Amino acid sequence: MLENNLTAVIEIFLLGFQISQELKIFLFCLLLVIYCGTICGNLLIITLVSTSKNLHTPMYFFISQLSITDILVITDIVPNMLHVLLNNGATITFVGCIIQYYFLDALESVECLLLAVMSYDRYVAICRPLHYNVIMKSGHCVILTIICWVFGFSIVLIYIITAAKLNYCGPNIIDHVFCDFYPLLELACSDTYIVHLELYLLSTPFFFIPFTTIFVSYAYIVLAILRISSSTGRQKAFSTCSSHLTVVSIYFWAAFSVYVIPTKGQSSTINKILSLLYTVFTPFINPIIYSLRNKDFLKVIQKACYKNVI
């Protein structure tokens, strides 16, 4: 029991997927493969950016930071999810549940901010190329990255602390595969109005500002590309930001599917699948997009493979 008797619930039971044993085994294997692929793919990107001088640019530095968040997100969710699948549900301590969601939401917030910074980086590169080296100096990039990490973990902490201080008197069952915020609040027997108000007041501008930054940056980028006379020049300019635009689209589509689209009328299984797309599929697909659709990464990988063969 938490200190000062803040809650009567000391353990929470996660139901997981209520499906046949064969499907659970298949899903377990699939998630395990995705988890290993995500870790390997993102570690490869981090290693290449760290060791290859050709990738020592602001864009690839931010991509490596994005890879770090992807590794942490999927590590926060998948190992315990695999345990839940194997055991047809599993218990997690109340504190562990709060901590799991805190890291998930904080890391997703950091990723949102990083995507906004990356869109600004592409805006400067395409719309203000002569000033790029001055605006996006290595020191500035490090400062922007630190701000993303500090803000992401600080803002979320405010309403997480408030939620942790509520009285939870049961039932202690969550029909989910991991500790999500709204299913957790449904277990509270005290008024959750303040928590919802804090969540709304903090998350709305927190996600609206990055989304606006991305939208405005790409509006200027598109206008700049359209002013390029040659089709080859337009294609080259667009190729420098196509991977990032794809990742942004997947991120916000998944986020809106989980947190914006009303869940009333949807089955719990659909909600769980949408959550998996947001927390598991996105970190898995990001390194694939950046490696397969990026010529610089492909050249570095080919060079490394060539050296190993020789």
N, C-alpha and C positions, 0 to 999 in steps of 0.2 A: 504494500500500500504506500502511496506517495506520502511525503511529509505533510503534516498538518491535516491529514485526512481529506485531501482535496478530491479524492475519488475513491469509490468503493470497487471499481474495476481495476484489477491489477494485471489481468491477462485478457487478451482478445483472441478470439478464434476466427481465423480466415477460412471461409468455406472453399474457396478456389472454384474450379470448374466442376459443375455437377453433370458430368458426361460419363460415357462408358470407359471401362478400364483400357480398352484398346486405343481410344482417342486420347486418353491421358498419356499413355506411353508415347504415342506419336507426337503429341504436343511437347512432352518433356524432351524428346530427342531433337525436335525442331528448335526449341528455345535454347538447348545446350549448344547446338551448332551455330545458331545466330549469336549467342553470347561469345563463343570462342572466336567466331569470325569478326565480330565487332572489336574485341580486344586486340586481335592481331592486326586488323586493318588500321585502326587508329594508332596503335603503337608504331606501325610502319610509317605512317604519316609524320608522327612526332620525331621518329628517328631520322627520316630523310630530311626534314626541315632543320633539324639540329646539326646534321653532319654535312649536308651539301651546301656549298657556298652559293650555288645558283638559286637556292631557295631562301636565302637570307634577305627577304624583302618583307615589308609590312603585311602584305596580303597573306603570305604563307605563315608568317608568325601568328596571325589571327586564326588561320586554319588550324594550326597546331594547338592553340588554346581551345578551339572548338572541339578538337579531338579529345582533349583532356576532360572536358565536361561530358562528352559522350561516354567515355570509359567509366567515369564516376556515376553517371546516371544509371547505366545498365548494370553496374556492379551493385548499386544500392537496391535494385529491384529483383533481378533475375535469380541470384543464388537462393534467396528465401522463397521465391516463386517456385523454383524447382523442388524445394523441400515441401511446399504446400501440395504440389501435384503428386509427389511420390507417396505422401501420407494421407491423401484424400482430405486435405485440410490440415491446418496446423495452428498452434497457439504462438502468440508473440506477446511479450510484455507490453503493458500500456506505454511505458517510457520508450521502449524499442519502436513501437508503432509511431509515436510522435516524432522520434528522431528520424525514422525512415522517411516519413512524409516531408519533414523539414529539409533534409538534404535533397530530396527529389525536387521540391518546389524551388529551393534556392538555386540549384544547378540549372533548372529550366529557365529561371529568371536571368542567370548569368549568360546562358546561351542566347536568350532573346536580345540582351544588351550587346553581346558580341556580334550578332548578325547585323544590328544597327550600325555598329562601328565599322564593320566590313563593308556595308553599303556606302558609308561616307568615304571610306578608303577608295572604293571604285569610282565614286563621284569625283574625287580630287584627281585621280589618275586619268580620267577621261575628259573631264570638263576643265580642269586646271593643271594640265600636265607640267607646265613650266614651274609651277610652285610646289609640285608634289614632294620633292626631296626636302623642302623646307618645312612644309606642313606635317608630313608624315615621317618625321625623324624618329630614330629608334627610341629615343627617350620619351617622345610623345606617345609612341605606341605602347610602351611599357606602362606609362601613367594611365592611358585609356583602359588598358587591360586590368590594372589594379582597381580602378574605379568600378569596372563591371563586376569583378569578384566581390568587392566590399559592399557595393550597393545590393547585389543579388542576395547575399547572405544576411545583410542587415535588415532590409525591408521585410523579408519573410519572417524573421525572428519576432517581429512586433506582434503579429496576430497569432503566431504559434504559441508564444508565451501566454497570451490571453486564453487561447483554447485549452492549454494544459491546465489552467487554473479553474476550469469549469468542473462541476460535480458530475461524475459519470457513475450511474448506479445500475446500468444494465438495460437490456440484455447485452452480453459481451460478445455477440456474434456479428461479423461483418461479411456480407455476401460479396466478396471481392477476392482478387488474387494478391493484392498488396494493400498497404494502409493508405487509403485515399482520404482527403480532407472531409468531404461532405458525408460519406458513410460513417466516418468517425464521429462527426458532430451529432449524428442521429442517435448516438448512444448516450448523449448528455441529458441529464434530467433537470438541468438549470437552463435559464434563458440564454440563447445563443445569439441574441440580437446584436450585441456589441461586437462579437467575433465577425459576424456577417458584415456589419457596418465597416469595421476595420479592413476586412478583406476587400470590400468594394472600393473604399476610399483610397487604399494603397495600390491595389492591382490595376484599377482603371487607368490612372495616369502612368503607372509604371509600364504597362504594355502599350498604351496609346502613343506615348512619346517615341519609343523605338519603332513602332509600326509607321508612324507619321514620318520619321526620319528616313526609313527605308523607302516609303512611297514617294516622298519628295526627291530623294536622291536619284531614284530610278526615273522619275519624270524628267529631271534635268539630263540624265544620261541618255534617255531615248531621244530627247530633242537634239542633243549634241551629236548623236550617231546619225540622225536623219539629215543633219547639215553636212555630213561627210559626202563628198561628191562621188567617189569611187565605191563600187559595190564590195571590192576586196577590203577597202579600209573600213567599211561599215561592218563587214563580217568579222574582221580582226578585232575591232573595238567591242563588239557584242560578245565575242568568244571569251574575253577577259572577265566577264561578269555572269556568263550563262550558268556556270556551276553554282555560284552563290545564289543566283535568282531561283534556281531549282530547289536548293536546300531551304531557302526562305519560304517558298511556296508550300513545300511539304510540312515544314514546321508549323506554320500558321493554319494550314488546313487541318492538321492533326489536333492542334490546340483548340481551334474553334469547334471541331467535332466533339471533343470531350467536355469542354467547359462552357461553350456558348449555346450550342444547339440543345433545345429542351430534351430531357431524358424521359419525360413522362410518356408512357405508351410504348417505350422501348423495353425489351426484356433485359434482365441482368446480364445475360450472356453477351448481348450486343454491346452493352456498356463496357464489359470486361475486354472484349475484342478491340473496341475503340481505344481503350486505355493502353492495351498492348501495342497498338500502332503508334501511339504517342510516346511511350516510354521505351519500347524495345526496337520497333521497326526503324524509327528515325535515326537513332545512333548507329544502327547497322548499315543503313543506306547512305549516310553522309560520306564515309570514306570511299565508298564505291563511286559516288558521283564525282568527288574531287580527284580521284586517281584515274578513273577511266576517261573522264572528259577534260583532263588537263594535260596538255602536251609536255609541260615542264616536269610534272611528276612522272609521266611515262618515260621521258628521256633519262631521268635520274634512275628509275627502276631498271631500265634496259642497260644503262651503264654499269650499275651495280651487279646485275646478272652476268654481264659480259666479263667483268673482272673475276667473278667467282668461278666461271667456266674455265678461264685461262689459268 
